[in-house]
């Protein structure tokens, strides 16, 4: 188990953010691994985070088990599996920084466009869902799986397709919870094959688990108190923040 107080000084807020994200405030958990990577290697940070995510997924899936979109999962999960496999094959050849920069810029542009579009129609109080475009759903699912495997950034590609569907708040959260619970389990074999689940990793994750569970329940409690009509606006703003973080990390990695 890690005993460095500095590690826990950054790991505790990171786990709280993961919990809020799993509770429904989609996207903000993407900063957890970079936070931990300030004091430990990115590989170690990701290895500690994955077992925590697997447990948090149980809470989020249970909390929203009755509200999810079966069609979206059928469309996007097989594509995500293909993306995860491709990410595993190309891990040594892919520039994580380039992936982060690309996803960050696209996320910011997408969110700003959607916020502008919603503002334009607000007077009429009618915001229609975008066209389904199954091919785009499969593509975004594959990209979500790929970016989750190589850069732990699967949230933005998933949201880029699902947010315009204008699902009810709890259906959006439930669908996201199930999607990423399955994606996280798909990533486990690669971590096992690489020997990343060491006793040190698992015991450190176990120490952080009580906080992870508490923060996830807190996220569930809080998100259900956000007015449904304002929920999507909150998620778009969070996606801009996440996109900015990814773009910054990617640009810094490419320049450095």
N, C-alpha and C positions, 0 to 999 in steps of 0.2 A: 504494500500500500504506500502511496505517496504521502509524505509527512511534511513537506515544505509548506509553511503557512502562506507563503506568497501564492502558491498554486490554488489554495482554497479561497484566497481573497478574490481571485478572478473566476474560479470554478463555481462558486456559490451564485453570483449574479448570472452566470452563463446558464446554470441549471434552472434558475427561476425563469429566465427568458424562454428556455425550451418548454417549460411547463405551461407558461402563458400561451405559447404558440400551439402546443398540443391541445390546450383547452379551447381553442377557437380563434385566437388572434394570429391567423396564419401568416407565416413568413418570418417573424422576428427571431425565431430560433436559429436562423442561418448565421447569426453573429456568435453563437456559442463556441464553435470550434476555433474561429479566429481569436476570440477572447482567451481561451485556454492556451492557444498557440503562442501567446505572449510570454509564457513561462515554461512550456514544455514543447516538444516537437509536434508539428501538425499531425503526424501519424499517430503519436501517442494520444493526442487530444481527441482525434476521431475515434480511436479504439475505445477510449473511456466513454465517449458519448454514445456509441451505438447500443451497448446494453441498457443504458439509461433510457434511450428512445424506445427500445422494445418494451420496457415496462410501462412507460408513459403511454404508449400506444394502446395498451390494455385499458387504461382509464378512459382515454378519449373515445375509443371504439365503443366501450360499454355505455358511456354517457350519451352517445348519439347513435346507438345501435338501431333505433327505430326510424331514423331519418337519413336516408342515403339514396343515391340515384344508381340503380342497377345498370342501366344502359351505359352510363359514362364509365363505370368500372369495367364492364365487358369490353368496351372500346379501347380504354387506355392502358389497362394492366398488361395485356399481352405485349403491347408495344413497349411498355416500360421494361418488361423482362428482356426484350431484345436490346434495348438501350443499355441496360445494366451489363449484359453479356458483352456488348461492343465496348463499353467503357473498360471492362476488365481486360479485354484483349488488347486495347490500345493504351492502357494506363501509362506505359513507359514512353509512349510516343506523343501523348497529348500534352499540350501546354495548359496547365490548370489556370494560369494567369489569363491566357487568351479566352478560355471558356468563361471565366468569371467576368471579364470585361465585356464580352459579347452579350451574355445574359443580363448583366447590369444595365447596359445601355438600352437593350430591347425592353426591359421591364420598366424603366423610367419613361421611355417614349410611349409605351402601351398605356401605362397608368395615367399619364397626363392627357392622352387622347381620350380615354374613357371618362375622366373627370370633366373634361371640357364638353364632351358629348352629353353627359348627364346634366350638366349645368344648362346647356342649350335647350333641353326639353323639360326642365324643371317646372317651367310655368304651366305646362300642360299636365304635369303630374303623371306623365305616362313615359315609362322607360321600357322599351320593348327589348326582348331578348334577341341577341344576334342570331344569324343563321347557324344551323347545326354543323355543317361541313365535317362529316365523319373523318375524311382524310386528314383534316387539320387536327382533329382530336387524337388520331393515331400518331401523327407526327409529334405533337406536343407531349404525348405520353412517352414516346421513345426518347425525346430530348430530356424529359424529366428524369427518366431512368438513367440515361447517360450522365447527365450533370450531377445527379445524386451520387453516382458511383465515383466519378473523378473529382468532384469539387464540393460534394455535400450541399448542392444548390438546386435540388429538384423542385422546390416550391414555386418559383416564378414561372417556369414553363407550364406547369400544371395549372396555375392560376390564369395564365394568359388565355387558355382555352375555356376554362370552366367559369370564370367570373362573368363573361358576357352572356352566359346562359341564364343569368338572373334567377338562380335557384332560391327558394326560401332559405333564410339564414341557416337554420339547423340542418337542412339537407346539404347545403354547401359544406358545412363543417363535418357532418357525418361522412360524406363522400370523400373529403380530403383525409379524414382520419383513417378510413379503411384503406384508401389508396396507399398512403405512406406507411401504414402498418405492414402491408404486404411487401412494398418496396424494401423496407428495412430488413425484413426476413430474407428477401432475395439476396441482400448484400452479405448476409452472414457467412455463406460458404467461402467467399473470397477472403474474408477476414480470418476464418479458421485456417484456410489453406496457407495463408501468409504467416500464421503463427502469432497473430496480433492480440489474441485473447489470453494474455499471460496472467499468472496469479496476481501480479501487481495491478494490472488493468482491472481485473474483475473485483478485487477487494476495494480499490479506489471507487469504482462505480457503485459498489454496494454501500459504501459510506455515504455517498451522495443521494442514494435512492429515496430515503424518507423525504428529503427536501424536494426531490423531483416529483414525487407523488403528491405532496401537499400543494406545490405550485401548479400542477396540472388541474387538480380539483378547484383551486382558486381561479384558474383561467376559465374553466367551465362555468363557475358561479358568476364571474364577471361578465363573460360574453353574453350570457342570457339576460343581462341587465342593460345591454346596449340596445337602444331602439332599433327594431328591424329595418326601418327605413334609412337609418344612418349607418348600418353595418357595412354595406359595400363601400361607402365613402371612406370609412376607417381602414378597410382592407386595402383599398387603392393607395391611400397615403402610406400605409405600412410597406406596401410593395415598392413605392418610390424610395423609401428609406433603405429597404433591403437592396434594391437595384443600385442605389448610390454607394452602398457599402461594397457590393460585389465589383462595381466598376472601379472604385478606388483601389481595392485589393488587386484587381487584375492589372490596372495601369501601373501600380507600384511594382508588381511582380515583373512586368515586361520591361519597365525602365531599369529596374534594379538588376 
